[in-house]
Amino acid sequence: MLIVASDIAARPDSAVGEIAGRAGLPQSQASVAIARLKETRSVQTVPDADDRRRALVRLAAEVSERVPRSAPPGSRTLLPRSSALTSRRV
């Protein structure tokens, strides 16, 4: 779910299929993650102005109470912007 939330934070107003593609997930898994994020009021969906059948996903105007536990105070990102995540050797 964090990869989906991070993608939404980095690229607001994306369609579910676009988020799934960038995250490398099947669209069904991205949809489940987005539904869970909506339940916690961390994200919201809005209709696409150009295609009313598509829903665009963005961070909610009011950040969920659960987000501050995952991010530093005042931050809206869900993952640290540290290179430590990508530079770690496995």
Rosetta constraint file for C-alpha pairs under 8 A:
AtomPair CA 1 CA 5 HARMONIC 6.24 0.50
AtomPair CA 1 CA 30 HARMONIC 7.94 0.50
AtomPair CA 1 CA 33 HARMONIC 5.29 0.50
AtomPair CA 1 CA 34 HARMONIC 7.94 0.50
AtomPair CA 2 CA 6 HARMONIC 5.90 0.50
AtomPair CA 2 CA 78 HARMONIC 7.11 0.50
AtomPair CA 2 CA 79 HARMONIC 7.67 0.50
AtomPair CA 3 CA 7 HARMONIC 6.17 0.50
AtomPair CA 3 CA 23 HARMONIC 6.37 0.50
AtomPair CA 4 CA 8 HARMONIC 6.27 0.50
AtomPair CA 4 CA 19 HARMONIC 6.76 0.50
AtomPair CA 4 CA 20 HARMONIC 7.57 0.50
AtomPair CA 4 CA 23 HARMONIC 6.51 0.50
AtomPair CA 4 CA 30 HARMONIC 6.68 0.50
AtomPair CA 4 CA 33 HARMONIC 6.87 0.50
AtomPair CA 4 CA 34 HARMONIC 7.37 0.50
AtomPair CA 5 CA 9 HARMONIC 6.21 0.50
AtomPair CA 5 CA 34 HARMONIC 7.86 0.50
AtomPair CA 5 CA 37 HARMONIC 7.76 0.50
AtomPair CA 5 CA 78 HARMONIC 6.93 0.50
AtomPair CA 6 CA 10 HARMONIC 6.15 0.50
AtomPair CA 6 CA 77 HARMONIC 7.00 0.50
AtomPair CA 6 CA 78 HARMONIC 6.06 0.50
AtomPair CA 6 CA 79 HARMONIC 6.74 0.50
AtomPair CA 7 CA 11 HARMONIC 5.83 0.50
AtomPair CA 7 CA 12 HARMONIC 7.88 0.50
AtomPair CA 7 CA 19 HARMONIC 6.56 0.50
AtomPair CA 7 CA 22 HARMONIC 7.70 0.50
AtomPair CA 7 CA 23 HARMONIC 7.31 0.50
AtomPair CA 8 CA 12 HARMONIC 5.11 0.50
AtomPair CA 8 CA 13 HARMONIC 7.61 0.50
AtomPair CA 8 CA 14 HARMONIC 7.20 0.50
AtomPair CA 8 CA 19 HARMONIC 7.26 0.50
AtomPair CA 8 CA 57 HARMONIC 6.81 0.50
AtomPair CA 8 CA 58 HARMONIC 5.89 0.50
AtomPair CA 8 CA 59 HARMONIC 6.70 0.50
AtomPair CA 9 CA 58 HARMONIC 7.14 0.50
AtomPair CA 9 CA 59 HARMONIC 6.30 0.50
AtomPair CA 9 CA 76 HARMONIC 7.76 0.50
AtomPair CA 9 CA 77 HARMONIC 6.45 0.50
AtomPair CA 9 CA 78 HARMONIC 7.87 0.50
AtomPair CA 12 CA 56 HARMONIC 7.96 0.50
AtomPair CA 12 CA 57 HARMONIC 6.37 0.50
AtomPair CA 12 CA 58 HARMONIC 4.64 0.50
AtomPair CA 12 CA 59 HARMONIC 6.94 0.50
AtomPair CA 13 CA 56 HARMONIC 4.75 0.50
AtomPair CA 13 CA 57 HARMONIC 4.99 0.50
AtomPair CA 13 CA 58 HARMONIC 5.19 0.50
AtomPair CA 14 CA 18 HARMONIC 6.19 0.50
AtomPair CA 14 CA 19 HARMONIC 6.47 0.50
AtomPair CA 14 CA 56 HARMONIC 5.04 0.50
AtomPair CA 14 CA 57 HARMONIC 5.54 0.50
AtomPair CA 14 CA 58 HARMONIC 7.32 0.50
AtomPair CA 15 CA 19 HARMONIC 6.36 0.50
AtomPair CA 15 CA 54 HARMONIC 6.79 0.50
AtomPair CA 15 CA 55 HARMONIC 5.94 0.50
AtomPair CA 15 CA 56 HARMONIC 4.65 0.50
AtomPair CA 15 CA 57 HARMONIC 6.21 0.50
AtomPair CA 16 CA 20 HARMONIC 6.09 0.50
AtomPair CA 16 CA 27 HARMONIC 6.89 0.50
AtomPair CA 16 CA 30 HARMONIC 6.74 0.50
AtomPair CA 16 CA 31 HARMONIC 6.55 0.50
AtomPair CA 16 CA 55 HARMONIC 7.41 0.50
AtomPair CA 16 CA 56 HARMONIC 7.12 0.50
AtomPair CA 16 CA 57 HARMONIC 7.16 0.50
AtomPair CA 17 CA 21 HARMONIC 6.10 0.50
AtomPair CA 17 CA 27 HARMONIC 5.76 0.50
AtomPair CA 17 CA 30 HARMONIC 7.96 0.50
AtomPair CA 18 CA 22 HARMONIC 6.30 0.50
AtomPair CA 19 CA 23 HARMONIC 6.06 0.50
AtomPair CA 19 CA 30 HARMONIC 7.15 0.50
AtomPair CA 20 CA 24 HARMONIC 5.92 0.50
AtomPair CA 20 CA 25 HARMONIC 4.98 0.50
AtomPair CA 20 CA 26 HARMONIC 6.08 0.50
AtomPair CA 20 CA 27 HARMONIC 5.25 0.50
AtomPair CA 20 CA 29 HARMONIC 7.81 0.50
AtomPair CA 20 CA 30 HARMONIC 5.35 0.50
AtomPair CA 21 CA 25 HARMONIC 6.33 0.50
AtomPair CA 21 CA 26 HARMONIC 7.57 0.50
AtomPair CA 21 CA 27 HARMONIC 7.68 0.50
AtomPair CA 25 CA 29 HARMONIC 6.31 0.50
AtomPair CA 25 CA 30 HARMONIC 6.37 0.50
AtomPair CA 26 CA 30 HARMONIC 6.55 0.50
AtomPair CA 27 CA 31 HARMONIC 6.04 0.50
AtomPair CA 28 CA 32 HARMONIC 6.31 0.50
AtomPair CA 29 CA 33 HARMONIC 6.29 0.50
AtomPair CA 30 CA 34 HARMONIC 6.12 0.50
AtomPair CA 31 CA 35 HARMONIC 6.07 0.50
AtomPair CA 32 CA 36 HARMONIC 6.29 0.50
AtomPair CA 33 CA 37 HARMONIC 6.24 0.50
AtomPair CA 34 CA 38 HARMONIC 6.08 0.50
AtomPair CA 34 CA 43 HARMONIC 7.51 0.50
AtomPair CA 35 CA 39 HARMONIC 6.24 0.50
AtomPair CA 36 CA 40 HARMONIC 6.53 0.50
AtomPair CA 37 CA 41 HARMONIC 6.21 0.50
AtomPair CA 37 CA 42 HARMONIC 5.26 0.50
AtomPair CA 37 CA 43 HARMONIC 5.76 0.50
AtomPair CA 38 CA 42 HARMONIC 5.85 0.50
AtomPair CA 38 CA 43 HARMONIC 5.18 0.50
AtomPair CA 38 CA 44 HARMONIC 6.02 0.50
AtomPair CA 40 CA 64 HARMONIC 6.28 0.50
AtomPair CA 40 CA 66 HARMONIC 7.65 0.50
AtomPair CA 41 CA 60 HARMONIC 6.55 0.50
AtomPair CA 41 CA 62 HARMONIC 7.88 0.50
AtomPair CA 41 CA 63 HARMONIC 7.26 0.50
AtomPair CA 41 CA 64 HARMONIC 5.54 0.50
AtomPair CA 42 CA 59 HARMONIC 6.07 0.50
AtomPair CA 42 CA 60 HARMONIC 5.34 0.50
AtomPair CA 42 CA 62 HARMONIC 7.64 0.50
AtomPair CA 42 CA 63 HARMONIC 5.69 0.50
AtomPair CA 42 CA 64 HARMONIC 4.95 0.50
AtomPair CA 42 CA 67 HARMONIC 7.53 0.50
AtomPair CA 43 CA 57 HARMONIC 6.78 0.50
AtomPair CA 43 CA 58 HARMONIC 5.55 0.50
AtomPair CA 43 CA 59 HARMONIC 4.23 0.50
AtomPair CA 43 CA 60 HARMONIC 4.37 0.50
AtomPair CA 44 CA 57 HARMONIC 5.83 0.50
AtomPair CA 44 CA 58 HARMONIC 5.61 0.50
AtomPair CA 44 CA 59 HARMONIC 6.14 0.50
AtomPair CA 44 CA 60 HARMONIC 5.23 0.50
AtomPair CA 45 CA 55 HARMONIC 5.85 0.50
AtomPair CA 45 CA 56 HARMONIC 5.34 0.50
AtomPair CA 45 CA 57 HARMONIC 4.51 0.50
AtomPair CA 45 CA 58 HARMONIC 6.35 0.50
AtomPair CA 46 CA 55 HARMONIC 5.46 0.50
AtomPair CA 46 CA 56 HARMONIC 5.26 0.50
AtomPair CA 46 CA 57 HARMONIC 6.60 0.50
AtomPair CA 47 CA 51 HARMONIC 7.59 0.50
AtomPair CA 47 CA 52 HARMONIC 5.43 0.50
AtomPair CA 47 CA 53 HARMONIC 7.17 0.50
AtomPair CA 47 CA 54 HARMONIC 6.03 0.50
AtomPair CA 47 CA 55 HARMONIC 4.62 0.50
AtomPair CA 47 CA 56 HARMONIC 6.05 0.50
AtomPair CA 48 CA 52 HARMONIC 5.25 0.50
AtomPair CA 48 CA 53 HARMONIC 7.32 0.50
AtomPair CA 48 CA 54 HARMONIC 5.50 0.50
AtomPair CA 48 CA 55 HARMONIC 5.64 0.50
AtomPair CA 48 CA 56 HARMONIC 5.93 0.50
AtomPair CA 59 CA 63 HARMONIC 7.60 0.50
AtomPair CA 60 CA 64 HARMONIC 7.87 0.50
AtomPair CA 63 CA 67 HARMONIC 6.65 0.50
AtomPair CA 63 CA 76 HARMONIC 7.45 0.50
AtomPair CA 64 CA 68 HARMONIC 7.87 0.50
AtomPair CA 65 CA 69 HARMONIC 7.83 0.50
AtomPair CA 66 CA 70 HARMONIC 7.16 0.50
AtomPair CA 67 CA 71 HARMONIC 6.13 0.50
AtomPair CA 67 CA 76 HARMONIC 7.60 0.50
AtomPair CA 67 CA 78 HARMONIC 6.96 0.50
AtomPair CA 68 CA 72 HARMONIC 6.30 0.50
AtomPair CA 68 CA 73 HARMONIC 6.03 0.50
AtomPair CA 68 CA 74 HARMONIC 7.97 0.50
AtomPair CA 68 CA 75 HARMONIC 7.68 0.50
AtomPair CA 70 CA 78 HARMONIC 6.05 0.50
AtomPair CA 70 CA 79 HARMONIC 7.55 0.50
AtomPair CA 71 CA 75 HARMONIC 6.05 0.50
AtomPair CA 71 CA 76 HARMONIC 7.05 0.50
AtomPair CA 71 CA 77 HARMONIC 6.38 0.50
AtomPair CA 71 CA 78 HARMONIC 5.54 0.50
AtomPair CA 71 CA 79 HARMONIC 6.85 0.50
AtomPair CA 71 CA 80 HARMONIC 7.38 0.50
AtomPair CA 83 CA 87 HARMONIC 5.96 0.50
AtomPair CA 84 CA 88 HARMONIC 5.98 0.50
